[in-house]
Every structure is written in structure tokens, then in C-alpha cells.
Amino acid sequence: MLVLLAVPVVPAVLLGEDWVRGLWSGELPDRALIVAGAALLASDILLPVPSGPLLVLLASRVGWPAATAAGVIGLTVGGLAGYALARWGGRPLAVRWAAPDELARWEQAIAANGSWMVLASRPIPVAAEAVTLAAGLGRMTLGPFVGWLLVGNLLTSLVFSVLGQAAAQSEVLSVAVVLAVAAPLALHQLARNRHNRRAPKD
């Protein structure tokens, strides 16, 4: 997972601003790009799609409002898919998409801290998908789950999209792509460390 998340960063660092801009400067119409971006984000439960860099790049081309909308739609569809897979498919199906220890970790976190964990996990790679699966396994009430999911996806999409548009206007898009990978990874490590400190010792 870490290697796949690093894929957008390496060219951005080595090849610079012109390469990152050129990636999104082709002939594909904006509308098609928005639909493709939303579809990629929706597939995040199946594929390791780095949502932060994708939203940054999308916003640099189509603007933050359209990128935010694509993010909310795509991430929400993916989150609902994860919840449904786990709730109605059970643990044997859920562990095909997340490691058993990761699922157990987030099931405990949801049980201890409530459904707001769905909100807190949205920008965090690996955790975002694992939490939706854990919520399904725990049979979290659908209404609160969808509510927290929508709010989290809106905030996450808005932050990355505004960052992408601002970075494009300031001609520092490659820096924004690197930041969009590094910040969520740092959040993931912080979440793991916090859980490990709270975990009971044998």
C-alpha cells in the first residue's frame, strides 16, 4: 500500500511542476475527467487509489467546486460499498479487502469512541476503507453512518480540492501532490500509534 501511495510523489519530485501539469493537460473534456475521477474514488474499496493526490490534480484542472463534488460522490459510493460488503457479506468477505488486525483495531475504536470515527478516518489511507468495513461488521445504524460519511467526505474533498486549485494558481502543484500524500500517511501513523498506546498489554 505504501509503495502504491508513493507512485504520484516520485514523478512530482523528480520531474517537477511541468510534468504534473502535463498529466492533466490533455484533450479529455473536463466533464469526462470529473466522471473518471469520481469513478476512481468510488473504486477505492477495491483498488488502492490515493484520493488526496487525485483530488489535488483534479481540482487543478476543473476547479475546486467540481472536484469537491466528484470527491463527495465517489468517496461516498465507495464507503457505502464497503459498509454493505461487510454488513451483508460478513467477516469472511470483509477480510478480502482489509487485514484482520486492521479490522479488529477499528472495530474496537468505533466501539470505544462512537460513530464519529467514520468522520475522523476519512482522510486517512487504509483506515478510511477499514472503518467502513468495521462499521458494517458492527452493524452500525445506517443513518448515522451515512451522515458521518457524508460530512467526512465533504471536508476531505473540500480541503484537497481547494489545495489543488490554489497550488495550480501559485504554480506549486507538484508540492501540493507531495503534501497530499505525506499528510494522510502521517495521520495514519498517528492513529496507529495512539491505538497501540491504548491497547491492553499482555
For each residue, the residues with C-beta under 8 A, 3 or more apart:
1: 4 5 48 125 126
2: 5 6 185
3: 6 7
4: 1 7 48 50
5: 1 2 8 9 48 50 125 181 185
6: 2 3 9 10 181
7: 3 4 10 11 50
8: 5 11 12 50 53 57 177 181
9: 5 6 12 13 53 177 178 181 182
10: 6 7 13 14
11: 7 8 14 15 19 20
12: 8 9 15 16 19 20 174 177 178
13: 9 10 16 174 178
14: 10 11
15: 11 12 18 19 20
16: 12 13 19 20 174
17: 20 21 171 172 173 174
18: 15 21 22
19: 11 12 15 16 22 23 174
20: 11 12 15 16 17 23 24 57 173 174 177
21: 17 18 24 25 60 168 173
22: 18 19 25
23: 19 20 57
24: 20 21 33 57 58 60 61
25: 21 22 61
26:
27:
28: 32 33 36
29: 32 33
30: 33 34 61 62 66
31: 34 35
32: 28 29 35 36
33: 24 28 29 30 36 37 58 61 62
34: 30 31 37 38 58 62 66 67 69 70
35: 31 32 38 39 70
36: 28 32 33 39 40
37: 33 34 40 41 54 55 58 67 70 71 74
38: 34 35 41 42 70 71 73 74 77
39: 35 36 42 43 74
40: 36 37 43 44 47 49 54 74
41: 37 38 44 49 51 54 55 70 71 73 74 75 77 78
42: 38 39 73 74 75 77 78 81
43: 39 40 46 47 49 78
44: 40 41 47 48 49 51 74 75 78 128 129
45: 78 79 81 82 85 97 129 132
46: 43 97
47: 40 43 44
48: 1 4 5 44 125
49: 40 41 43 44 54
50: 4 5 7 8 53 54 125 180 181
51: 41 44 54 55 71 75 128 156 160
52: 55 56 123 160 180 181 183 184
53: 8 9 50 56 57 177 180 181
54: 37 40 41 49 50 51 57 58
55: 37 41 51 52 58 59 67 68 70 71 157 160 161 164 180
56: 52 53 59 60 160 161 163 164 167 173 176 177 180
57: 8 20 23 24 53 54 60 61 164 173 177
58: 24 33 34 37 54 55 61 62 66 67 70 71 161 164
59: 55 56 62 63 64 66 67 68 160 161 162 163 164 165 168
60: 21 24 56 57 164 165 167 168 173 176
61: 24 25 30 33 57 58 168
62: 30 33 34 58 59 66 67
63: 59 66 67 165
64: 59 67 68 158 161 162 164 165
65: 68 69 161
66: 30 34 58 59 62 63 69 70
67: 34 37 55 58 59 62 63 64 70 71 157 160 161 164 165
68: 55 59 64 65 71 72 154 157 158 161
69: 34 65 66 72 73 157
70: 34 35 37 38 41 55 58 66 67 73 74 157
71: 37 38 41 51 55 58 67 68 74 75 153 156 157 158 160 161
72: 68 69 75 76 150 153 154 157
73: 38 41 42 69 70 76 77
74: 37 38 39 40 41 42 44 70 71 77 78
75: 41 42 44 51 71 72 78 79 122 153 156 157
76: 72 73 79 80 149 150 153
77: 38 41 42 73 74 80 81
78: 41 42 43 44 45 74 75 81 82 129 132
79: 45 75 76 82 83 118 128 132 149 153
80: 76 77 83 84 132 146 149
81: 42 45 77 78 84 85
82: 45 78 79 85 86 97 129 132 133 136
83: 79 80 86 87 132 133 135 136 140 142 145
84: 80 81 87 88 89 136
85: 45 81 82 88 89 93 94 97 133 136
86: 82 83 89 90 91 93 94 132 133 134 135 136 137
87: 83 84 136 137 139
88: 84 85 136
89: 84 85 86 92 93 94
90: 86 93 94 137
91: 86 94 95 103 137
92: 89 95 96
93: 85 86 89 90 96
94: 85 86 89 90 91 97 98 103 133 136 137
95: 91 92 98 99 100 103
96: 92 93
97: 45 46 82 85 94 129 133
98: 94 95 102 103 126 129 130 133
99: 95 102 103
100: 95 103 104
101: 104 105
102: 98 99 105 106 126 127 130
103: 91 94 95 98 99 100 106 107 130 133 134 137
104: 100 101 107 108
105: 101 102 108 109 130 195
106: 102 103 109 110 117 121 127 130 131 133 134
107: 103 104 110 111 134 137 138
108: 104 105 111 112 195
109: 105 106 112 113 117 131 134 195
110: 106 107 113 114 115 117 118 131 134 135 138 140
111: 107 108 138
112: 108 109
113: 109 110 116 117
114: 110 117
115: 110 118 135 140 141 144 145 148
116: 113 119 120 148
117: 106 109 110 113 114 120 121 131
118: 79 110 115 121 122 131 132 135 140 145 148 149 152
119: 116 122 148 149 151 152 155
120: 116 117 124 152
121: 106 117 118 124 127 128 130 131 152 191
122: 75 118 119 128 149 152 153 155 156
123: 52 128 152 156 159 183 184 187
124: 120 121 127 128 184 187 188 191
125: 1 5 48 50 128 184 185 188
126: 1 98 102 129 130 188
127: 102 106 121 124 130 131 188 191
128: 44 51 79 121 122 123 124 125 131 132
129: 44 45 78 82 97 98 126 132 133
130: 98 102 103 105 106 121 126 127 133 134
131: 106 109 110 117 118 121 127 128 134 135
132: 45 78 79 80 82 83 86 118 128 129 135 136 149
133: 82 83 85 86 94 97 98 103 106 129 130 136 137
134: 86 103 106 107 109 110 130 131 137 138
135: 83 86 110 115 118 131 132 138 140 145
136: 82 83 84 85 86 87 88 94 132 133 139 140
137: 86 87 90 91 94 103 107 133 134
138: 107 110 111 134 135
139: 87 136
140: 83 110 115 118 135 136 144 145
141: 115 144 145
142: 83 145 146
143: 146 147
144: 115 140 141 147 148
145: 83 115 118 135 140 141 142 148 149
146: 80 142 143 149 150
147: 143 144 150 151
148: 115 116 118 119 144 145 151 152
149: 76 79 80 118 119 122 132 145 146 152 153
150: 72 76 146 147 153 154
151: 119 147 148 154 155
152: 118 119 120 121 122 123 148 149 155 156
153: 71 72 75 76 79 122 149 150 156 157
154: 68 72 150 151 157 158
155: 119 122 151 152 158 159
156: 51 71 75 122 123 152 153 159 160
157: 55 67 68 69 70 71 72 75 153 154 160 161
158: 64 68 71 154 155 161 162
159: 123 155 156 162 163
160: 51 52 55 56 59 67 71 156 157 163 164 180
161: 55 56 58 59 64 65 67 68 71 157 158 164 165
162: 59 64 158 159 165 166
163: 56 59 159 160 166 167 176 179 180
164: 55 56 57 58 59 60 64 67 160 161 167 168 173 176 180
165: 59 60 63 64 67 161 162 168 169
166: 162 163 169 170 176
167: 56 60 163 164 170 172 173 175 176
168: 21 59 60 61 164 165 171 173
169: 165 166
170: 166 167
171: 17 168
172: 17 167 175 176
173: 17 20 21 56 57 60 164 167 168 176 177
174: 12 13 16 17 19 20 177 178
175: 167 172 178 179
176: 56 60 163 164 166 167 172 173 179 180
177: 8 9 12 20 53 56 57 173 174 180 181
178: 9 12 13 174 175 181 182
179: 163 175 176 182 183
180: 50 52 53 55 56 160 163 164 176 177 183 184
181: 5 6 8 9 50 52 53 177 178 184 185
182: 9 178 179 185 186
183: 52 123 179 180 186 187
184: 52 123 124 125 180 181 187 188
185: 2 5 125 181 182 188 189
186: 182 183 189 190
187: 123 124 183 184 190 191
188: 124 125 126 127 184 185 191 192
189: 185 186 192 193
190: 186 187 193 194
191: 121 124 127 187 188 194 195
192: 188 189 195 196
193: 189 190 196 197
194: 190 191 197 198
195: 105 108 109 191 192 198 199
196: 192 193 199
197: 193 194
198: 194 195
199: 195 196
200:
201:
202:
